Amino acid sequence: MSLYTIGDLHLHFASELKSPDQLHSKLWKNHEDKFKAYCDEMITEEDTLVLVGDHSWGRGIDAAKPDLDWISMLPGRKILLRGNHDTYWDPKRTEKLNKLFEGRLNFLQNNYYSY
């Protein structure tokens, strides 16, 4: 049972891209596919993946939902912390996010998860 941590995925499956670098930089080209391949290779269902923020460029939950659905399909247990670009996540509504993604994603804000 391993623990992996990463941040700054900046997904934008259904939202407007906010960073010009993601349009033109080789580093960002197909970064979703590369990250998923690494996860599929390294992470098992018994492992935990902590995503430390900036998951989505989506401003609201409707725009961010495809990004969060994509994250939920990654292997292992997922715990998400809110980043400064995660404007879809109102800290006062963390419980609502946890109910919406119950069994798939765990949002960490004024609560805890054991490892």
C-alpha positions as CSV (number, residue, x, y, z in Angstrom):
1,M,0.0,0.0,0.0
2,S,1.9,3.0,-1.3
3,L,1.2,6.7,-1.1
4,Y,1.7,9.0,-4.1
5,T,1.3,12.7,-4.2
6,I,1.1,15.2,-7.1
7,G,-0.4,18.6,-7.9
8,D,-1.1,21.0,-10.6
9,L,-2.8,18.8,-13.2
10,H,-4.7,21.8,-14.5
11,L,-7.2,19.7,-16.5
12,H,-9.6,21.4,-18.9
13,F,-11.8,18.8,-20.6
14,A,-14.9,21.1,-20.5
15,S,-13.5,24.5,-19.4
16,E,-11.6,27.3,-20.9
17,L,-7.8,27.0,-20.7
18,K,-6.3,29.7,-18.5
19,S,-2.6,29.3,-19.2
20,P,-1.1,30.0,-22.6
21,D,1.8,27.7,-21.7
22,Q,-0.5,24.7,-21.8
23,L,-1.3,25.6,-25.5
24,H,2.3,25.9,-26.7
25,S,4.7,24.2,-24.3
26,K,6.0,20.7,-25.1
27,L,5.8,19.9,-21.4
28,W,2.0,20.2,-21.4
29,K,1.4,18.4,-24.7
30,N,-0.8,15.4,-24.0
31,H,0.1,15.7,-20.3
32,E,-3.2,14.0,-19.3
33,D,-2.3,10.9,-21.4
34,K,1.2,10.7,-20.0
35,F,0.0,11.1,-16.4
36,K,-2.7,8.4,-16.8
37,A,-0.1,6.0,-18.3
38,Y,2.3,6.6,-15.4
39,C,-0.6,6.0,-12.9
40,D,-1.8,2.9,-14.6
41,E,1.8,1.5,-14.6
42,M,2.7,2.4,-11.0
43,I,-0.5,2.7,-8.8
44,T,-2.6,-0.3,-7.7
45,E,-6.1,-0.2,-6.3
46,E,-4.6,-0.6,-2.8
47,D,-2.5,2.6,-3.1
48,T,-3.5,6.1,-2.3
49,L,-3.1,9.1,-4.7
50,V,-3.2,12.5,-3.0
51,L,-3.8,15.4,-5.5
52,V,-2.6,18.6,-3.7
53,G,-4.5,21.2,-5.7
54,D,-5.1,22.9,-9.0
55,H,-7.0,19.9,-10.5
56,S,-9.2,21.8,-12.9
57,W,-9.5,25.1,-14.7
58,G,-13.3,24.7,-14.4
59,R,-14.8,27.7,-12.6
60,G,-17.9,25.8,-11.5
61,I,-18.8,22.2,-10.8
62,D,-20.3,21.7,-14.3
63,A,-17.1,22.7,-16.0
64,A,-14.9,20.8,-13.5
65,K,-17.0,17.6,-13.4
66,P,-15.4,16.0,-16.5
67,D,-12.0,16.7,-15.0
68,L,-13.0,15.2,-11.7
69,D,-14.6,12.2,-13.4
70,W,-11.3,11.6,-15.2
71,I,-9.4,11.8,-11.9
72,S,-11.9,9.3,-10.4
73,M,-11.0,6.8,-13.1
74,L,-7.4,6.7,-12.1
75,P,-6.3,3.7,-10.1
76,G,-6.2,3.7,-6.3
77,R,-7.9,5.8,-3.7
78,K,-7.9,9.5,-4.5
79,I,-7.8,12.3,-1.8
80,L,-8.0,15.9,-3.2
81,L,-6.9,19.1,-1.5
82,R,-8.1,22.5,-2.8
83,G,-5.6,24.6,-4.7
84,N,-5.8,28.3,-5.5
85,H,-7.0,27.6,-9.0
86,D,-9.8,25.2,-7.9
87,T,-12.5,27.8,-8.1
88,Y,-15.1,25.1,-8.6
89,W,-14.6,24.0,-5.0
90,D,-16.3,26.2,-2.4
91,P,-14.7,25.2,0.9
92,K,-18.1,25.6,2.6
93,R,-19.5,22.9,0.2
94,T,-16.9,20.2,0.6
95,E,-19.5,17.9,2.1
96,K,-21.6,18.3,-1.1
97,L,-18.6,17.4,-3.3
98,N,-17.9,14.3,-1.1
99,K,-21.5,13.2,-1.6
100,L,-21.5,13.9,-5.3
101,F,-18.3,11.8,-5.8
102,E,-18.9,9.3,-2.9
103,G,-16.9,6.1,-3.3
104,R,-14.7,7.7,-6.1
105,L,-13.1,10.9,-4.7
106,N,-12.4,12.2,-1.2
107,F,-12.2,16.0,-0.8
108,L,-10.1,17.1,2.2
109,Q,-11.3,20.3,3.8
110,N,-12.1,20.5,7.5
111,N,-12.3,16.7,7.7
112,Y,-9.7,13.9,7.6
113,Y,-8.9,10.6,5.9
114,S,-6.7,7.9,7.4
115,Y,-3.9,6.3,5.5
